[in-house]
Amino acid sequence: MAALRVLLPCVRGPLRPRLGCAALRAFASGADFQYLITEKKGKDGNVGLIQLNRPKALNALCNGLMMELNQALDAFEEDPAVGAIVLTGGEKAFAAGADIKEMQSQTFQDCYSSMFLSHWDRLARVKKPVIAAVNGYALGGGCELAMMCDIIYAGEKAQFAQPEILLGTIPGAGGTQRLTRAVGKSLAMEMVLTGDRISARDAKQAGLVSKIFPVETLVEEAIRCAEKIASNSKIIAAMAKESVNAAFEMTLTEGNKLEKKLFYSTFATEDRKEGMTAFVEKRKASFKDQ
């Protein structure tokens, strides 16, 4: 949600209708995006790269940007060549939070009746693995956006915070929930109640970030990890992601039951058969995503 006190207003335009699969793939080229740059990366073009591109506002998350992000995610989700997605911003800011001027005049009735911010959850529902490559500020909604991803890589100068308390509100896109699960109650409480920022090093130590890289190589390293993920079976990767995410929603007993069911399900796939056969024959597996 909210982050910096001063953010530039969002240039508003008509909302685009939901597009069909073919149109989505063409749309993902980025040519028609106002707030994003998208392209395929990796040696085999199997990584979808989404860059938030609203630099004058430090990538403040206005409604137009979030609508475009959802369209780009839909496009890469539907693209059979893409096995993983990297989400990044600029070197100065991943995303400095929601657009305050856009939400300033909202009332309780407006928020409740329109399910305000509910469309932000699309990122958390993507089946393909998503890596956040965070340079600079990841504040408020920017931090929440990063936490919706499956892996967070941070640049050396990255900063994370939930400063909504300073604006007289609280996080509204998962900040109090995902942050607590990632770093524990004490640090989450401190960040949410004070609005203080933590460094990339502190974020890694707390478990919010998995790896830290120099600013200039961060995105390259995230793409390298995404390529490695995309080289595996896409259907098996989706099962693995589902099982890990279930750990945040279920008891240990329930989670283990789900894991077993998904594990058994892999034996109904051609890729499981190919993977084990390749291992026995001491050769590289050739997955067909079946």
URWOTA-V541480 format. One record per backbone hydrogen bond with DSSP energy under -0.5 kcal/mol. CO is the residue of the C=O (numbers start at 0). NH is the residue of the N-H. E is the energy in kcal/mol with one decimal. If there is no record, write none. Layout:
CO;NH;E
CO;NH;E
This chain:
0;97;-3.7
0;140;-2.4
3;2;-0.6
4;6;-0.6
9;11;-0.7
19;23;-2.6
20;24;-2.2
21;25;-1.8
22;26;-2.7
23;27;-1.8
25;28;-1.5
26;29;-1.8
29;32;-1.2
34;52;-3.6
36;50;-2.9
38;48;-3.2
40;46;-1.9
41;44;-1.4
45;82;-2.9
45;83;-1.1
46;40;-3.3
46;48;-0.6
47;49;-0.5
47;85;-3.0
48;38;-1.8
49;51;-0.5
49;87;-2.7
50;36;-2.0
53;56;-1.4
53;58;-2.8
54;57;-1.8
56;59;-1.0
57;95;-2.2
59;61;-1.7
60;98;-0.9
61;65;-2.1
62;66;-2.5
63;67;-2.0
64;68;-2.6
65;69;-2.2
66;70;-1.7
67;71;-2.5
68;72;-2.6
69;73;-2.3
70;74;-2.1
71;75;-2.3
72;76;-2.4
73;77;-1.9
74;78;-1.0
77;79;-0.6
78;81;-1.1
82;128;-0.6
83;47;-2.5
84;130;-2.9
85;49;-3.0
86;132;-2.9
87;51;-2.9
91;136;-1.7
92;89;-2.8
94;138;-1.7
95;3;-1.2
96;60;-3.1
97;99;-0.9
98;102;-1.1
99;103;-1.5
102;105;-1.7
106;110;-2.5
107;111;-2.9
108;112;-2.4
109;113;-1.8
110;114;-0.6
110;115;-2.3
111;114;-0.6
114;117;-2.3
116;119;-1.6
117;120;-1.4
118;121;-1.1
119;122;-1.0
120;123;-0.6
120;124;-0.8
121;124;-1.2
122;125;-1.0
128;84;-2.5
129;149;-2.1
129;150;-1.5
130;86;-3.0
130;132;-0.5
131;133;-0.7
131;152;-3.1
132;88;-0.7
132;134;-0.7
133;154;-3.2
135;158;-2.5
136;93;-1.7
136;94;-2.2
137;160;-1.7
138;141;-2.8
139;143;-2.2
140;144;-2.5
141;145;-2.0
142;146;-2.1
143;147;-0.9
144;147;-0.7
145;148;-1.3
150;131;-3.1
150;152;-0.5
151;209;-2.5
151;210;-0.9
152;133;-3.0
153;212;-2.4
154;157;-1.9
157;199;-1.0
158;137;-2.5
159;197;-2.6
160;139;-2.1
161;164;-0.5
162;165;-1.6
163;166;-2.0
163;168;-1.8
164;167;-1.2
173;177;-2.9
173;178;-0.7
174;178;-1.1
176;180;-1.8
177;181;-1.7
178;182;-2.9
179;183;-1.9
183;187;-1.8
184;188;-2.9
185;189;-2.2
186;190;-2.6
187;191;-2.7
188;192;-2.7
189;193;-1.7
189;195;-0.5
190;194;-1.9
197;159;-2.6
198;202;-2.5
199;203;-2.3
200;204;-2.3
201;205;-1.9
202;206;-0.7
202;207;-2.2
202;208;-1.2
203;206;-0.8
210;153;-2.5
212;155;-1.4
213;216;-1.2
213;217;-1.0
214;217;-0.7
216;220;-2.3
217;221;-2.2
218;222;-2.5
219;223;-2.0
220;224;-2.1
221;225;-2.4
222;226;-2.6
223;227;-1.8
224;228;-2.2
225;229;-2.9
226;230;-1.2
228;231;-1.6
232;236;-2.4
233;237;-2.0
234;238;-1.5
235;239;-2.5
236;240;-2.5
237;241;-2.3
238;242;-2.3
239;243;-2.3
240;244;-2.5
241;245;-1.6
242;246;-0.6
243;246;-1.3
244;247;-1.6
245;248;-1.5
245;249;-2.1
250;254;-2.8
251;255;-2.4
252;256;-1.7
253;257;-2.2
254;258;-2.6
255;259;-2.3
256;260;-2.2
257;261;-2.6
258;262;-2.9
259;263;-3.0
260;264;-1.9
261;265;-1.3
262;265;-0.6
262;266;-0.5
263;266;-1.4
264;267;-2.0
265;268;-1.6
268;272;-1.2
269;273;-2.6
270;274;-2.8
271;275;-2.2
272;276;-2.1
273;277;-2.6
274;278;-1.7
275;279;-2.2
276;280;-2.4
277;282;-2.6
278;281;-1.0
284;286;-0.6
289;269;-1.2
